[in-house]
Amino acid sequence: MQFIDLKAQYQALKPEIDANIQSVLNAAQFIGGPYVKELEEALAAFTGRKHCITCANGTDALQIAYMMTGVGAGDAVFCPDMTFISSTEPAKMFGAASIFCDILPDTYCLDPASLERQITAVLAEGIFTPKAVVAVDILGNPCDYDVIAPICEKYGLTLIEDAAQSFGAVYKGKRACSFGRIAITSFFPAKPLGCYGDGGAIFTDDEEEDALCRSLCVHGKGPGGKYDNIRVGINSRLDNLQAAILLPKLKALQERELDRRQTVAGRYNNAFAGKFVTPFVAEGCVSAWAQYALLAEGAAQRDKITAHLTEKGIPNMVYYPTPQHALPVFQNEPRYGEDFKNANDYCARTFSLPMHPYLTESEQDEVIRVVLEGL
Ligand SMILES: Cc1ncc(COP(=O)(O)O)c(C=O)c1O
């Protein structure tokens, strides 16, 4: 059994993927090209955004979003304590402070009350200038944007949606990647929409932001092209080959994969209700189920169950064992008295089970049986 079965997905989509790869090889057009353009248009249409700019990976997408926002020395960027380091890494690279906020105890996403506490603490101290909020749709579950967006507006902060884990998710009728001034996603192979290597994308509704983003992705190119450099940028682009692979995968995600993820999650929820804390998806939301995470009673029970799963050959992971504020690299970030109670609790008790659209019912039953046996 695979944690995320990319081989099964390839077998299901093989004719389309193989044909697209062959056509890239025949055309020998590897950088840029027709599939990149077609994919950007398809991603913009699917998410309901005006513009999509593909790039080399989700981490670059975030770095570019920070550059578009103009984050620099002396600024503060707010981010949930429970995420992957990419969400906040660029803040440190640009000399800004990463200000962590606690997560909600049910969705595990950014806690708006903690966010507002941290913003007011930064303002009261007067050392850093609040600049941006990175809201992370953690495990595929969207943040509460109707509450977070007005907080960003109130304090004049740029909202960046980190939808690296949530491509395909829905919040009140709108797709992930459609929130904030800028949104990003990742096409890392294990993500809900993954390519066969690294890839990422940035989304915006603003034409000028689109032009700025495209310039930043190509060494700060100007109207005269890539040798007319008008600013410092980076080199970050999605290969034509990866776009060719992503197009049939996007179609499969729309046509059936998202639905199948809901079915697997529903079966798991039924089996584990009352025995663990099962994932909570708010009303009006659909998770992309990048991960299916349960909360055990405590760290000891979690470790016992994961050891049992491993012994019985059931793949399992812990996303994430350490909240950001406790990572060695962030030891000197200001905390303003925040205790990160929910993030600490979540990280101590969480474990994730195999979750993908090709997980058969008998595999799901096997996972359920072994988890319950390990209690
Ligand atoms: C929340 C989050 N943001 C950003 C990233 C970065 O994406 P990539 O691996 O494509 O650089 C990841 C990847 O795991 C992620 O989980």
The ligand as an SDF file (V2000), in Angstrom:
LIG
                    3D

 16 16  0  0  0  0  0  0  0  0999 V2000
    1.8830   24.7940    3.1660 C   0  0  0  0  0  0  0  0  0  0  0  0
    2.9800   24.6770    2.1390 C   0  0  0  0  0  0  0  0  0  0  0  0
    3.4550   25.7940    1.5560 N   0  0  0  0  0  0  0  0  0  0  0  0
    4.4140   25.7440    0.6340 C   0  0  0  0  0  0  0  0  0  0  0  0
    4.9670   24.5380    0.2330 C   0  0  0  0  0  0  0  0  0  0  0  0
    6.0900   24.5550   -0.7460 C   0  0  0  0  0  0  0  0  0  0  0  0
    5.8490   23.8730   -1.9340 O   0  0  0  0  0  0  0  0  0  0  0  0
    7.0350   23.2380   -2.7700 P   0  0  0  0  0  0  0  0  0  0  0  0
    7.4210   21.9510   -2.1300 O   0  0  0  0  0  0  0  0  0  0  0  0
    6.4450   23.0510   -4.1330 O   0  0  0  0  0  0  0  0  0  0  0  0
    8.1510   24.1940   -2.7880 O   0  0  0  0  0  0  0  0  0  0  0  0
    4.4970   23.3580    0.8010 C   0  0  0  0  0  0  0  0  0  0  0  0
    5.0770   22.0640    0.3900 C   0  0  0  0  0  0  0  0  0  0  0  0
    5.0320   21.0820    1.0800 O   0  0  0  0  0  0  0  0  0  0  0  0
    3.4810   23.4230    1.7760 C   0  0  0  0  0  0  0  0  0  0  0  0
    3.0050   22.3060    2.3650 O   0  0  0  0  0  0  0  0  0  0  0  0
  1  2  1  0
  2  3  1  0
  2 15  2  0
  3  4  2  0
  4  5  1  0
  5  6  1  0
  5 12  2  0
  6  7  1  0
  7  8  1  0
  8  9  2  0
  8 10  1  0
  8 11  1  0
 12 13  1  0
 12 15  1  0
 13 14  2  0
 15 16  1  0
M  END
$$$$
